[in-house]
Amino acid sequence: MRTKRTLLAFATSCLAFFSQAQDIHFSQINETPLLINPANAGLGCDMRAILNYRTQWSSVTTPYKTFAASYEMKLLKKKPKGNLGLGVYAFNDKAGTSNLSTSQFTLAFSGMISLDKSNTLSAGISGGYNQRSCTTAGLKWDSQYDGTGYNSSLGTNESFTDARFGYADFNAGIQWSYGQGERYITAKDEIKMNAGVSFHHFNRPEQVFYASGERLNSRITAHGGCIFGISNTNVFVAPSFIYHRQGTQTETMAGSMLKFRVSEDSKYTGFKKGASFSLGGFYRVRDAFVAVAQFELGQYSIAMSYDINVSSLTQASKGRGGFEISLRFVNPNPYVFKSASRM
């Protein structure tokens, strides 16, 4: 009986790992392009750098914390019919009392072909090295309960030790993009759309600390979005969605942002910076409502969001899910007068 309870305690502390649950995710799906699909590398800009931070479940347990960084650039920019893209991203995720940690470093490579004046097709591959680790120092075992309460001075009578392992990981994806209209505020006719599919962990790397045979399930992701202006206003609507399936687990998230363009960059002097403010809401099915606010000034962007938990965990979480923030820099300036770019 003691052994069963011991194993249950350890398994619970590492639930995110042993349950073969979904990979890490961010609620700001438009701010994690390389994590979603390697076909995004270098797509739609010459250079893009993004920082992400997320903390979750502080009201329930030791907070889950995720840091991520990505950088991408376009290659062969002067080629009229096609470009190449190169990207790199890294993240560290730490979860629960056992400090179950996942660190990843990945390179992404893409190719983009212009099908016509408005349509672009891109495909990408990515690969990198991941490392996972956990600790037992913060765990409590049944042998440490003396009949009246928990006593940390008692021995655990367990042979578990801190553990780690590493593995290679590979992904691929394809995406269609469409762009039409002018990107300056008085035109109000910009229309951009995209849709893609990506396949992650197609090599299914081994995923066990103390045994062998268990493998990480592959994940299929479908995603899409668009942005279009409302006639005679400075308001743009930007709906988007994402769907993941990994093993028996699925995740569906959809919603929209409303972008209010405050000003356009000065065409001649460059002193006046284009700016916009966006508000939005998304729903992650059977899990959370997500409120998002974003401010863009020229080439810079900051976005903040909060997950309001609506799952059965609300009895413990009281609706408090996760806070997330992202910082982005993009080149060229998206507010400078020019035709909408797909590539």
Buried (B, 14 or more C-beta within 10 A) or exposed (E): EEEEEBEEBBEBBBBBBBEBBBBBBBBBBBBBBBBBBBBBBBBBBBBBBBBBBBBBBBBBBBBBBBBBBBBBBBBEEEEEEBBBBBBBBBBBBBBBBBBBBBBBBBBBBBBBEBEEEBBBBBBBBBBBEBBBBBBBEEBBBBBBEEEEEEEEEEEBEBEBEEEEBEBEBBBBBBBBBBBBBBBBBEEBBBBBBBBBBBBBBEBEBEBBBEEEEEBBBBBBBBBBBBBBBEEEEBBBBBBBBBBBBBEEBEBBBBBBBBBEBBBBBBEEEEEBBBBBBBEBBBBBEEBBBBBBBBBBBBBBBBBBBBBBBBBEBBEEBEBBBBBBBBBBBBEEBBBBBEEBBBB
